[in-house]
Every structure is written in C-alpha cells, then in structure tokens.
Amino acid sequence: MADRSVTGSPEGPDDTNGGDRINAHVSRRFLRAILCPARIIAAVSPLVLVLAGVVALVMGGLILRSFGPRFRVGRLLSATRTMSIAEAAALAAGPPRYIGVTGRLDAEAEFQDDAHRPLVYRRTRLQLGDGRSWRTVDERVEAVAFEIREGLEAIAIDHGAIGEGLVVVPRESVGVAADAAERLPSGTDPATPVRLRVEQVSSIEHAIVLGVPALGADGVARMTSGMGRPLVLTTLEPAEAMRVLTGGRSRRPLLAAVALGSGLVLLTLGLAWAVLGAVTATALGASPSPTAAAGGDPRSSGEGPGLVGDPLFALVAVIGIGLLAAVATLAYVRLTGGRRT
C-alpha cells in the first residue's frame, strides 16, 4: 500500500508514522496549558497566607488594645462564668476564683441624688480635653456599704476596689476651664475644654458583678478585685455595656472583628496548604520530552502490592491541622472574649 501523507497541516506535509509534527505541536500546546497553572500555584506560597493571617490577627489585636482598660473589661464581661450568689459566698473561704454574679443591689443607708434616687455609689470626675482625649484632674467618690442580693442570699461588694470596672451610662456636662477655675490646676488656659463626668449606681437597679469572692478581716464575704483582674460592676445588659465601653463607636470593633476573622481563616488555610503540600506528591510536567518510568512496584518499596504513600504521616498531618485550627480558635476567643456561659 502506498504511503499516505497529511497535506493539510500548517506545519507542512508529514507522514503519520509516529513523527507527525501536528501531534508534537498539539502536545506542546497542551503541556504549556498544564504548566502555566502550576507556575501560578507555585508562585503563591503557603507562607504568604500564613504571614497575611498573622498580620491580620496582629492588626485586630492592636485595634482592640486601642480601647485601653475598657477592652479588658469588655472581654471579662463576655467571657466570665456566672454562678449563684450562694455559690459565690461559699467560694469565699476557698482558693481565689474569678466569677460573676447577678442580682439586685441593696444597702441599709443610701444617699440621694438631685432627682431623689437612692444611690450607693457615685463618682464625679473633672477632666481636661486636648482635642483627642480627656485627662482627669479631679475625682471625688461617694459610697456606702452595699451588697448584691438574690432572694435571701447576698454578698457584699468591696466598693473601694471599684475603678475602671464601673460600667454605667454616664452623665456629662461640657464647658471651658473658666467655668470651674477653682477646681483646676493653676495656670490652666481658661479656654481649655472641660468635662464633668458623673457615674452613679442606684440601690433599686439590677447589676452584674465580676470579681473574686473573699473573706474580709471582719469575716464577711465580699466580691473584690483579685488574680490580676479588676472588680467589674455594671447595671446594664451586656450588649448595652459593650456600647458604653466602645463610646458608641461601632466601626472600630467591627474592623477588629473582620481583621481577626480573616486572619484566622488565612492562617488556617496557609497551615493546611503547607501540611497537605508536604503529604501529597504533586506531579508537574517539567518538559514535553518523555522520561523513562522508574522501576519497581509504584505501590510500595519493592515488597509487592501495599498501601500507597505514607498513611501514618498523613494521619499525623491531619491531626496537626486540627490542633493548629484549635489553637487559632482559642487565640481568637482569647482576644475577643468569646461567649459568656
């Protein structure tokens, strides 16, 4: 039979005897299409995702830290476990433990404000403004002994330990230094902005108190500060308390949440990619030229049919991914406060 030639090839007439240049041309195009995504994927290293995740987590943490002591108070309100007042009083005689209690405030000898509301605590601060923040120059505290009650059970509150942990709706009055010159340091510019900030607690309100139950010198159980944490008292619901702590600015907490969430996702994806890349073998065409296959049984190390790859290493890698995800999640909960139970 006479030889047949292909005459329609853009590469010229060739015999279809295994040396067809059309096949070689198509193979090169096919391999180039396969190699391009491989180069793109190889260029995006898992390290980039890990670093981006770390940067996002750091940024989220810095945004939250910019709230100062209020961030810590908000985290404690979100994460501290609450229990009954009877349980809290029983813990006072044991090792220190930071817990929360809820109930109605009560006192034997209240004092009244201008609206004749019975108060147990009032803090008045006179502050000077510099355009960015307020600096306290005078502070006065009025308080009486009071307790938090739940039915017949009650535990006293160490009002002397109340500091930045007081979270109530403040009453504010803004003016200039000339309006209160007698209470300000000498030499203060009369045009300096001045703010009078009043925070008070009434005996007719329900409250959330976080602290360490402890026995005082008089043998009375009290909620106080301890374990490196402040005594927190708020007469607001947790959501409203968070708004007061952020000063009504919702964008910064939202930005922090987005940064922390994206950082957690990027970090998990980067670590998972790195581990899976080490476990699985990716076959990439280095060149369009054929290569000889390696000898031996590809399923095992020459001992005959067996398991493919290294299943023990794969199992350890999967467990490692789970542990890394758990650690990242715990870090996120630690920074944001988690959910109070």
C-alpha positions as CSV (number, residue, x, y, z in Angstrom):
1,M,0.0,0.0,0.0
2,A,1.4,3.4,-0.9
3,D,2.4,5.8,1.9
4,R,-0.2,8.4,2.8
5,S,0.7,11.9,3.8
6,V,-1.1,14.7,5.6
7,T,-1.2,17.7,3.4
8,G,-3.4,20.0,5.5
9,S,-1.1,20.5,8.4
10,P,0.1,24.1,9.0
11,E,3.5,22.6,9.7
12,G,3.8,21.1,6.2
13,P,3.2,17.5,4.9
14,D,4.4,14.7,7.2
15,D,3.9,11.0,7.4
16,T,1.8,9.7,10.2
17,N,4.5,7.2,11.3
18,G,5.0,8.4,14.8
19,G,6.9,11.5,13.8
20,D,3.8,13.6,12.9
21,R,4.7,17.2,13.7
22,I,1.0,18.0,14.2
23,N,1.0,15.7,17.2
24,A,4.1,17.2,18.6
25,H,2.7,20.7,18.1
26,V,-0.5,19.8,19.9
27,S,1.4,18.2,22.7
28,R,3.5,21.3,23.3
29,R,0.4,23.5,23.5
30,F,-1.3,21.0,25.8
31,L,1.8,20.9,28.1
32,R,2.1,24.7,28.1
33,A,-1.6,24.9,29.3
34,I,-0.8,22.4,32.1
35,L,2.4,24.1,33.2
36,C,1.0,27.7,33.4
37,P,-1.4,27.0,36.4
38,A,1.4,25.0,38.0
39,R,3.7,28.0,37.9
40,I,1.0,30.3,39.2
41,I,0.2,27.9,42.1
42,A,3.9,27.5,42.9
43,A,4.3,31.3,43.0
44,V,1.7,31.7,45.7
45,S,3.5,30.1,48.7
46,P,1.5,28.9,51.7
47,L,3.9,31.2,53.7
48,V,2.2,34.2,52.1
49,L,-1.2,33.1,53.5
50,V,0.3,32.4,56.9
51,L,2.0,35.8,57.1
52,A,-1.1,37.6,55.9
53,G,-3.1,35.8,58.6
54,V,-0.6,36.7,61.3
55,V,-0.6,40.3,60.2
56,A,-4.4,40.4,60.2
57,L,-4.5,38.9,63.7
58,V,-2.0,41.4,65.0
59,M,-3.9,44.3,63.5
60,G,-7.1,43.1,65.1
61,G,-5.4,42.7,68.4
62,L,-3.9,46.2,68.2
63,I,-7.3,47.7,67.3
64,L,-8.9,46.1,70.4
65,R,-6.0,47.2,72.6
66,S,-6.5,50.8,71.5
67,F,-9.6,50.8,73.7
68,G,-7.3,50.6,76.7
69,P,-8.7,49.2,80.0
70,R,-12.2,49.2,78.5
71,F,-11.2,46.3,76.2
72,R,-10.2,44.1,79.2
73,V,-13.5,45.0,81.0
74,G,-15.5,44.1,77.9
75,R,-13.6,40.8,77.5
76,L,-14.3,39.9,81.1
77,L,-18.0,40.7,80.7
78,S,-18.2,38.5,77.7
79,A,-16.2,35.5,79.0
80,T,-16.5,35.3,82.8
81,R,-18.7,32.5,84.1
82,T,-21.6,33.5,86.3
83,M,-23.0,31.5,89.2
84,S,-25.4,31.9,92.0
85,I,-24.7,34.3,94.9
86,A,-24.9,31.3,97.3
87,E,-22.2,29.5,95.4
88,A,-20.1,32.7,95.3
89,A,-20.3,33.1,99.0
90,A,-19.2,29.5,99.5
91,L,-16.2,30.1,97.4
92,A,-15.0,33.0,99.6
93,A,-13.4,30.6,102.1
94,G,-11.5,28.7,99.4
95,P,-8.8,29.4,96.8
96,P,-9.4,32.6,94.8
97,R,-11.5,32.3,91.7
98,Y,-12.8,35.0,89.4
99,I,-16.5,34.6,88.8
100,G,-19.6,36.7,88.1
101,V,-22.9,37.1,90.0
102,T,-26.2,38.9,89.1
103,G,-28.9,40.3,91.4
104,R,-30.4,43.4,92.8
105,L,-28.3,45.9,94.7
106,D,-29.3,46.7,98.3
107,A,-28.0,48.9,101.1
108,E,-29.1,49.9,104.6
109,A,-28.2,53.6,104.3
110,E,-28.4,55.1,100.8
111,F,-27.9,58.7,99.8
112,Q,-29.9,60.6,97.2
113,D,-29.0,62.5,94.1
114,D,-30.7,65.6,92.7
115,A,-33.7,63.6,91.5
116,H,-34.1,61.9,94.9
117,R,-32.9,58.5,93.6
118,P,-31.4,56.3,96.3
119,L,-27.7,55.8,95.5
120,V,-25.0,53.5,96.8
121,Y,-22.1,54.8,94.7
122,R,-21.3,58.0,92.8
123,R,-18.0,59.0,91.1
124,T,-17.5,62.5,89.8
125,R,-14.6,63.3,87.5
126,L,-13.5,66.7,86.2
127,Q,-11.5,66.3,83.0
128,L,-9.5,68.5,80.7
129,G,-9.6,67.9,77.0
130,D,-6.7,68.2,74.5
131,G,-8.8,67.5,71.3
132,R,-8.1,63.8,71.3
133,S,-8.7,62.5,74.8
134,W,-9.7,63.6,78.3
135,R,-7.4,63.8,81.3
136,T,-8.8,63.5,84.8
137,V,-7.6,66.3,87.1
138,D,-10.1,65.9,90.0
139,E,-12.0,62.9,91.2
140,R,-14.5,62.5,94.0
141,V,-16.2,59.3,95.2
142,E,-19.2,59.0,97.4
143,A,-20.2,55.5,98.6
144,V,-21.9,53.5,101.3
145,A,-21.7,49.8,102.1
146,F,-23.9,47.8,99.8
147,E,-24.4,44.3,98.6
148,I,-25.9,42.3,95.7
149,R,-28.9,40.1,96.6
150,E,-30.6,37.1,95.0
151,G,-33.6,36.1,97.0
152,L,-32.5,35.5,100.6
153,E,-28.8,35.2,99.6
154,A,-26.5,38.2,99.5
155,I,-22.8,39.0,99.1
156,A,-21.2,42.3,99.9
157,I,-19.4,44.5,97.3
158,D,-15.9,46.0,98.0
159,H,-16.8,49.5,96.7
160,G,-13.3,50.7,97.5
161,A,-12.0,48.3,94.7
162,I,-14.3,49.8,92.0
163,G,-12.1,51.5,89.4
164,E,-12.2,51.2,85.6
165,G,-14.6,48.3,86.1
166,L,-17.6,50.5,86.6
167,V,-19.8,50.4,83.5
168,V,-22.9,52.6,83.7
169,V,-24.5,55.3,81.5
170,P,-22.5,58.4,82.4
171,R,-24.0,61.9,82.9
172,E,-21.8,64.5,81.2
173,S,-21.6,68.3,81.1
174,V,-19.0,70.1,78.8
175,G,-17.7,73.6,79.2
176,V,-14.5,75.5,79.4
177,A,-11.9,75.9,82.2
178,A,-13.2,79.3,83.1
179,D,-16.4,77.7,84.4
180,A,-14.6,75.7,87.1
181,A,-11.3,77.5,87.6
182,E,-11.3,76.8,91.4
183,R,-11.1,73.0,90.8
184,L,-8.4,73.1,88.1
185,P,-4.6,73.4,88.4
186,S,-3.3,76.9,88.4
187,G,-2.2,78.2,85.0
188,T,-4.8,76.3,83.1
189,D,-5.9,78.1,79.9
190,P,-9.4,79.5,80.5
191,A,-10.4,78.3,77.0
192,T,-9.4,74.7,77.6
193,P,-12.3,72.3,77.1
194,V,-13.6,70.8,80.4
195,R,-15.9,67.9,81.0
196,L,-17.8,66.9,84.2
197,R,-18.5,63.2,84.1
198,V,-20.8,61.6,86.8
199,E,-21.2,57.8,87.1
200,Q,-23.6,56.6,89.7
201,V,-25.2,53.4,90.9
202,S,-28.7,53.2,92.4
203,S,-29.9,50.7,95.0
204,I,-33.0,49.9,93.0
205,E,-31.1,48.6,90.0
206,H,-30.1,45.1,89.0
207,A,-26.5,44.6,88.4
208,I,-23.8,42.2,87.1
209,V,-20.7,42.0,89.3
210,L,-17.5,40.2,88.4
211,G,-14.7,39.6,90.9
212,V,-13.1,37.3,93.4
213,P,-15.2,36.2,96.4
214,A,-13.0,36.7,99.5
215,L,-13.5,36.9,103.3
216,G,-12.6,40.3,104.7
217,A,-11.0,40.9,108.1
218,D,-14.5,41.1,109.6
219,G,-15.3,37.6,108.3
220,V,-17.8,39.0,105.7
221,A,-17.7,37.5,102.2
222,R,-17.2,40.3,99.6
223,M,-16.7,40.5,95.8
224,T,-13.4,42.3,95.2
225,S,-10.6,42.5,92.7
226,G,-8.0,39.8,92.5
227,M,-6.0,37.4,90.4
228,G,-4.8,40.4,88.4
229,R,-8.3,41.3,87.3
230,P,-10.5,44.3,88.3
231,L,-13.7,44.4,90.1
232,V,-16.4,45.0,87.5
233,L,-19.9,46.3,88.2
234,T,-22.5,47.2,85.6
235,T,-26.2,48.0,85.8
236,L,-26.6,47.4,82.0
237,E,-27.3,44.4,79.9
238,P,-24.0,43.0,78.3
239,A,-24.8,44.4,74.8
240,E,-25.5,47.9,76.1
241,A,-22.4,47.7,78.3
242,M,-20.3,47.0,75.3
243,R,-21.7,50.0,73.5
244,V,-20.8,52.2,76.5
245,L,-17.3,50.7,76.6
246,T,-16.7,51.5,73.0
247,G,-18.0,55.0,73.4
248,G,-20.7,54.4,70.8
249,R,-18.1,53.9,68.1
250,S,-19.1,50.7,66.2
251,R,-16.7,50.9,63.3
252,R,-13.5,50.1,65.3
253,P,-14.9,46.9,66.9
254,L,-16.3,45.8,63.5
255,L,-12.9,46.4,61.9
256,A,-11.2,44.4,64.6
257,A,-13.7,41.5,64.2
258,V,-13.2,41.5,60.4
259,A,-9.4,41.5,60.9
260,L,-9.5,38.7,63.5
261,G,-11.9,36.6,61.5
262,S,-9.9,37.0,58.2
263,G,-6.7,36.4,60.0
264,L,-8.0,33.2,61.5
265,V,-9.2,31.9,58.1
266,L,-5.9,32.9,56.3
267,L,-3.8,31.3,58.9
268,T,-5.8,28.1,58.9
269,L,-5.7,27.9,55.1
270,G,-2.0,28.6,54.9
271,L,-1.1,26.0,57.5
272,A,-3.4,23.4,55.9
273,W,-1.9,24.1,52.5
274,A,1.6,23.7,53.8
275,V,0.9,20.4,55.6
276,L,-1.1,18.9,52.7
277,G,1.6,20.0,50.3
278,A,4.1,18.0,52.3
279,V,1.8,15.0,52.5
280,T,0.7,14.7,48.8
281,A,3.1,14.4,45.9
282,T,2.2,16.8,43.0
283,A,3.3,15.6,39.6
284,L,4.2,18.6,37.4
285,G,5.4,18.2,33.8
286,A,9.0,19.6,33.7
287,S,9.3,19.4,29.9
288,P,7.4,18.0,26.9
289,S,10.0,15.3,26.4
290,P,9.1,11.8,27.6
291,T,11.1,10.3,30.5
292,A,11.6,6.6,31.5
293,A,9.4,5.3,34.3
294,A,11.2,4.4,37.5
295,G,11.5,0.7,38.0
296,G,9.8,-1.3,40.7
297,D,6.2,-1.5,42.0
298,P,4.9,2.0,42.4
299,R,2.6,0.9,45.1
300,S,5.3,0.0,47.7
301,S,9.0,-0.2,48.2
302,G,9.6,-3.3,46.2
303,E,7.8,-5.7,48.6
304,G,4.8,-6.2,46.4
305,P,1.4,-4.5,46.5
306,G,0.7,-2.5,49.6
307,L,-0.5,0.9,50.9
308,V,0.1,3.9,48.7
309,G,2.3,6.7,50.2
310,D,2.8,7.1,54.0
311,P,-0.6,6.8,55.8
312,L,0.9,7.3,59.2
313,F,2.4,10.6,58.2
314,A,-0.9,11.6,56.6
315,L,-2.8,10.8,59.8
316,V,-0.4,12.8,61.9
317,A,-0.7,15.7,59.5
318,V,-4.5,15.7,59.7
319,I,-4.3,15.7,63.5
320,G,-1.8,18.5,63.3
321,I,-4.1,20.6,61.2
322,G,-6.9,20.0,63.7
323,L,-4.7,21.1,66.6
324,L,-3.5,24.2,64.8
325,A,-7.1,25.1,64.0
326,A,-8.0,24.6,67.7
327,V,-5.1,26.8,68.8
328,A,-6.0,29.5,66.3
329,T,-9.7,29.4,67.5
330,L,-8.6,29.6,71.2
331,A,-6.5,32.6,70.3
332,Y,-9.4,34.3,68.6
333,V,-11.7,33.6,71.6
334,R,-9.0,34.9,74.0
335,L,-8.7,38.2,72.0
336,T,-12.5,38.7,71.5
337,G,-13.8,37.4,74.8
338,G,-15.8,34.5,73.5
339,R,-19.2,33.7,74.8
340,R,-20.2,34.0,78.4
341,T,-22.0,31.0,79.9
